[in-house]
Amino acid sequence: MTRFQNEALLSPNEPECAIEPLQRPQLSLLAFSPLPSEMLYDIPVTIPSMHAPVLLVHGGAWAIPADAAPAHEAGVRNALETGYDILSLGGSALDAVEAAVSVLEDDPTFDAGRGSFLTSDGRVQLDALLMDGGRMKAGGVACVERLRNPIQAARLILEKSPHVYFVGPGAEQFAHSHGMNLIDNADLVLDRERERLALAQARQAAGLADHTFSGLRDDKDPETAIVSPMDSHDTVGAVALDSNGNLAAATSTGGTLNKPPGRVGDSSLIGCGCYADNLSAAVSLTGWGEPIMKLVLGKWATDRVSDGTAPEIAAREAISYLYNRLGGHGGIILLGPDGRFGFAHNTPAMAWGLATPSGFQTGLTI
């Protein structure tokens, strides 16, 4: 980890030693006595990995209100603790990001799983993607209404199907056939979101643009115009590097407020809101989905890392590209195969968390 990277994560009042550079473990052999003539290895010989595990999570990029800030930081820290417990015991990056995102899906603070935004007809529809950067396998679901943890359904698709992507009832049926319980959609709906939907629909009826949609002013229609900073909670995600050097990424979302049923954003699309490849990087994005999709921004960022750009620079470049090219807003977490990482956002805030062997850190701005 570079000094530049450390400073990018510290507030002006924090000491520079708050995050220490990653220390690569040195190759070592356990001391042992000379082997007997029959060459029986009765004393273990270990070769520690050269990879220090790293986990990054985000809880969405938007204008997080002051009274919601503690819940957002607590939520990303809970996800960090769950995911990093797996990594610290030698578990896989794939298991870690799935577990971390499951925690965020279960937390009604975030727009994923229970507590997500409602569609225009008052239901929750969920999208998620999980990708293994070592095996280059992925699983995605979209528009599911009866699964509490869509990221776990994505894992089932990744492991048990020759296909990559299932939507709607077909995704639910596949997950149920492999052991996931189906729930009533009402279990995912909060009164808070019913009130938010009623307000959005009143604004729409009055001819006012919905702040949670995306695009340039002439992108589609007045419903998608940019009118002010976002007033919406958003997508969650995680990226990880494990002790074996494998990368993984996961992204999950309830989508945008008052969306038409069947609308799918960037989060569950490979290379858009999520991507992982051991030869480049792992990435998860959050924000206004339509511009992110048009730029295939996740793959754009990982390609920069593959070409030699440091992840902390590539992350900033990706968000600049998003805004300069299409006027988009959002955030990104990006992790390279050498453990270097980057965060960036151009929204008022983004809940984020970082776990390394040096400890945990969370924040709401970069």
Buried (B, 14 or more C-beta within 10 A) or exposed (E): BEEEBBEBBBEEEBEEEEBEEBEEEEEEEEEEEEEEEEEEEEEEEEEEBBBBBBBBBBBBBBBBEEEBEEBBBBBBBBBBBBBBBBBBEEBBBBBBBBBBBBBBBBBBBBBBBBBBBBBBEBBBBBBBBBBBBBBEBBBBBBBBBBBBBBBBBBBBBBBEBEEBBBBBEEBBEBBBEBEBEBBEBEEBBBEEBEEBBEEBBEBBEEEBBBBBBBBBEEBEEEBBBBEEEBBBBBBBBBBBBBBBBBBBBBBBBBBBBBBEEEBBBBBBBBBBBBBBBBEBBBBBBBBBBBBBBBBBBBBBBBBBBBEEBBBBBBBBBBBEBBBEEBBBBBBBBBBBBBBBBBBBBBBBBBBBBBBBBBEBBBBBEB
